[in-house]
């Protein structure tokens, strides 16, 4: 497989230095991507870069995932309008361990293949580097004029930042540049990849290598992913969409991809899956024939959820989605774990009742009119139940005075009441 061609048809190629494609066709190339460990989980904003490393390895080249334990202590000004909070060493070490575990789902770190992936941490080579050594080894090769010309610096200096640009952040491009130099000298790394906002930092590294030992290295960037309407990709009302299920449940993760627009689905399925070109084209054609079936969104959600989480999580998320929007049964509802159940019905009206009321059983009409005010009157509930318009735990309520007991509780705690087709209510027994 031709790595550059693979990125090109997927819409994942923004810019590259002259000679990059030729280098990649004549030898196995070692390439690195830098990841800022400001949290103990990656989010989907990192996925494009990680997918580039995945394609790189599939095409026979060697990926290095560089976790910036040292640079993470400073913060990259690229694309930022404010200086970041600096993290302590213990927090960074924890974040690095968590990120490595996530990356292992995308890259082969374990095999004996010559192109097996490696994780490197720039803290390992920066921790004993004194300021004087850095000034002599690195600082003398790159002029302030060169550094000032970078877009990331100019934007911060020309009014986009309230507090200007600190010296700490100004030196970031030198630190990243030294990473490239170090990996070139110790790992024969000739290529750095990253988002298009990293072009300035990457080219500083290439210039540093050229000026220190005359080495020829290369750069390749992917576009920053946006939504078709120009909005920021990967952000929801509740914030980032994380890869760690502690922060974004597999169900919410699945729903994010399921709910993207048709235009975005056609782009994202190329960028965020490893499906071959022929299959992607066939899916896009199928989707265009019947957009209402959302073939692209369903396949995208399935592929990415399996890749990031597991097949079991994809199956559970798909089943949970069917409960809310499809014709799922009470049996499917009872299989949901509590976290997924609450995620599915987040935002629906909730009522609390006394658990003791269910010990001997209580009539549905009393429970859902008097103790949980789901219906305004007993007469209305009776009428709707007789018309088949009331469900308990996804099963039609047989009679308006049906006895409800603790045995009906989901996860020994919840009752799901459905009034009509779209109105859900969650009753919590405490």
Secondary structure by P-SEA (a helix, b strand, c coil): ccaaaaaaaaccccccccaaaaaaaccbbbbbbbbbcccccccccaaaaaaaaaaaaaabbbbbbcccaaaaacccccccccccccccaaaaaaaaaaaaaaaccccccccccccbbbbbbcccccccccaaaaaacccccccaaaaaacaaaaaaaaccccccccccccaaaaaaaaaaaaaaacccccbbbbcccaaaaaaaaaaaaaaacccccbbbbbcccccccccccccccccccccccccccaaaaaaaaaaccaaaaaaaaaccccccaaaaaaaaaaaaaccccaaaaaaaaaaaaaaaccaaaaaaaaaaaaaacccccaaaaaaccaaaaaaaacccbbbbbbcccccccccaaaaacccccccccaaaaaaaaaacccccccccccccccccccccccccbbbbbbccccbbbbbbcc
